[in-house]
């Protein structure tokens, strides 16, 4: 297994950028979920809260599938 110091500066930068994007997406999704009324969420808010923690996939799924848009 590679350690942080084994990575090149470029690889470290990529990891930090990816982690920042992931944290930003998840934080935005969790804030939206907390503030959105349950009737505007498809499914259980608790389950979506857990799903959002799944890397990049969770927040993207929440915003594309989990949020009900007014017609």
N, C-alpha and C positions, 0 to 999 in steps of 0.2 A: 504494500500500500504506500502511496506517495504522501508525503507530508507537505505542508504549505511551503516550506523552504525549498522543496524539490521543484516547485513550479517556477517557470520563467516569470518575469515581470508582466509580460503580456497575458499569460495564463491567469495570473493573480488578478489582473485588471478585469478580465472577462468574467471570472468567478464573482468578483465584487459587484460588477454591473448587473449580472444575472440575479444575484441575491437581492440587490436593491430594487430591481424591477419586481421580483417576486414579493418582497415585503410591501411594496407600494400597492400592488394589485390586491393582495390579501387584506391589507389594512383598509383600503377603499371599499372592498366588498363587505368586510365585517361591519364597517360604519354604516354602509347603506342598508345592510340586513338589519342592524339594530334599530335603525330609524324608520324602516319601511313597515307599514301595517301588515299584519299576517295575511289579510285577504288579498294583498298585492304580491304575494310570494307563492309560487307554485310548489306545493309540498310543505314539509315541516321546516320551520326556521331553524330548529336544532340540528337537523340533518344537513341543511345547507351550511350552517356554521362549521360543522366538521368537514364538509366537502371543500369549503374554501381553503382549508389548510393543505390541500393536495397540490403541491407545486404550482405550476402555472395553470394547470388544467382546472382546478377547483374554482378560482375566481372567474375564469372565462366561462365555464359552465354556468355559474351563478348568473352572470350578466346576460347570457344568451338564452338560457332555459329557465332559470329560477325566478326571474323577475317578470311579473305580469305587467304588460303595457296597456294603458287605457286605450280603448278603441275609439 
